[in-house]
Amino acid sequence: MSTKKIVVVSAGLGQPSSTRLLADRLAEATARTLLTEGVPADLEVIELRDLAHDITDAMLTGFPSEALAAVIEEVTAADGLIAVTPVFTASYSGLFKSFFDVIANDALTGTPVLVGATAGTARHSLVLDHALRPLFSYLRAVVVPTSVFAASEDWGGGDETTTGLPERVTRAAGEFAALVSRHATERVDPFESVVSFEQQLSRLAGDDPL
């Protein structure tokens, strides 16, 4: 089976970064799962911190730099995307949102996406459902059912076995790998066959055959 290209986007700002650590765990678990199915994976990690100035310039001018354009091409051509952000003011970071703002709205149509977030306390975990999932649904990506949040306590003491984080990572990676392994080279817009409101009215009136 052909190699699947998986791009990992990390919006962590620090070095070392818990956001990057979570992104790496998700990527490694996905690659392991795909390998058990006989599907090799090509992983590429993108640190948005390194592109902060390019992203800001693109927001202001409407034109990405050569480096940013190359990254956008990698992201939009991937068979799967892992996107992880730190939580700022109860939502994704501005850098994370700005990066996806400079990508065309339909460029991720049909792309499997695994989302994750990190923060100091577990009370921020709802960001996955009230911010990240709607963002990628708007971009017409296919978001896996399980998303992963990691608080500071999930990394505490070097022992993660009591927090459930490894189990959440494994479950999410399994769902993501299943989507990636079936991902076609030519993407199909899941909204392409939706019947417009006007067509539905015409059918009800008997003017448009089924």
Secondary structure as the mmCIF struct_conf table of DSSP 4:
data_model
#
loop_
_struct_conf.conf_type_id
_struct_conf.id
_struct_conf.beg_label_comp_id
_struct_conf.beg_label_asym_id
_struct_conf.beg_label_seq_id
_struct_conf.end_label_comp_id
_struct_conf.end_label_asym_id
_struct_conf.end_label_seq_id
HELX_LH_PP_P HELX_LH_PP_P1 SER A 2 THR A 3
STRN STRN1 LYS A 4 SER A 10
BEND BEND1 GLY A 14 PRO A 16
HELX_RH_AL_P HELX_RH_AL_P1 SER A 18 THR A 36
TURN_TY1_P TURN_TY1_P1 GLU A 37 GLY A 38
STRN STRN2 ALA A 41 GLU A 47
HELX_RH_3T_P HELX_RH_3T_P1 LEU A 48 LEU A 51
HELX_RH_AL_P HELX_RH_AL_P2 ALA A 52 THR A 61
BEND BEND2 GLY A 62 GLY A 62
HELX_RH_AL_P HELX_RH_AL_P3 GLU A 66 THR A 76
TURN_TY1_P TURN_TY1_P2 ALA A 77 ALA A 77
BEND BEND3 ASP A 79 ASP A 79
STRN STRN3 GLY A 80 PHE A 88
TURN_TY1_P TURN_TY1_P3 THR A 89 ALA A 90
STRN STRN4 SER A 91 TYR A 92
HELX_RH_AL_P HELX_RH_AL_P4 GLY A 94 ASP A 101
TURN_TY1_P TURN_TY1_P4 VAL A 102 VAL A 102
BEND BEND4 ILE A 103 ILE A 103
TURN_TY1_P TURN_TY1_P5 ASN A 105 GLY A 110
STRN STRN5 PRO A 112 ALA A 119
BEND BEND5 GLY A 120 THR A 121
HELX_RH_3T_P HELX_RH_3T_P2 ALA A 122 HIS A 124
TURN_TY1_P TURN_TY1_P6 SER A 125 LEU A 126
HELX_RH_AL_P HELX_RH_AL_P5 VAL A 127 VAL A 127
HELX_RH_PI_P HELX_RH_PI_P1 LEU A 128 LEU A 132
HELX_RH_AL_P HELX_RH_AL_P6 ARG A 133 TYR A 138
TURN_TY1_P TURN_TY1_P7 LEU A 139 ARG A 140
STRN STRN6 VAL A 142 VAL A 143
BEND BEND6 PRO A 145 PRO A 145
STRN STRN7 VAL A 148 ALA A 151
HELX_RH_3T_P HELX_RH_3T_P3 SER A 152 ASP A 154
BEND BEND7 TRP A 155 TRP A 155
HELX_RH_3T_P HELX_RH_3T_P4 GLY A 156 GLY A 158
TURN_TY1_P TURN_TY1_P8 THR A 161 GLY A 164
HELX_RH_AL_P HELX_RH_AL_P7 LEU A 165 ARG A 182
BEND BEND8 THR A 185 GLU A 186
TURN_TY1_P TURN_TY1_P9 PRO A 190 SER A 193
HELX_LH_PP_P HELX_LH_PP_P2 VAL A 194 SER A 196
HELX_RH_AL_P HELX_RH_AL_P8 PHE A 197 ALA A 205
TURN_TY1_P TURN_TY1_P10 GLY A 206 GLY A 206
BEND BEND9 ASP A 207 ASP A 208
#
